Amino acid sequence: MNLHKLPKIVKGSKKRVGRGLASGKGKTSGRGMNGQRARFRVQPGFEGGQTPLIKRLRQLRGRGFTGRPSFIESVNLSQIDAMFNDGDTITLALLRKRGLVSKKAKGIKILGRGNLTKKIKFDASIRFSAKAQEKVSKGN
């Protein structure tokens, strides 16, 4: 393709508004008849006094407010009993390795569903529900 064979691009000038009735955009300048939006610029998201959508939706608590979500995952005693042997020490890294928690998990909470039949030690950073704490202390 050669430069002299390219089609010409004719771009008209921007329409000048408010320049008399014969200009095509005179009198109200495309803003319609009276009313709030004809008089001045209304802020984005304004819904005429109704609570705006942005305020009606739930808030995502993120940076600058209460921190990021904690990513504490839960594991039941029945899962631990099935996956581990006597004398094992359970840590976050070991639970990740066995696939019981995701890689995003920052902490673990042990829940009380099921029973613990083996002597298992838990890392100090692991939290327990009241029921799980009772079953673990009774079992060990």
Secondary structure, 3 states (H helix, E strand, C coil): CCHHHCCCCCCCCCCCCCCCHHHCCCCCCCCCCCCHHHHCCCCCCCCCCCCCHHHHCCCCCCCCCCCCCCCEEEEEHHHHHHHCCCCCEECHHHHHHHCCCCCCCCEEEEECCCCCCCCCEECCCCEECHHHHHHHHHHC
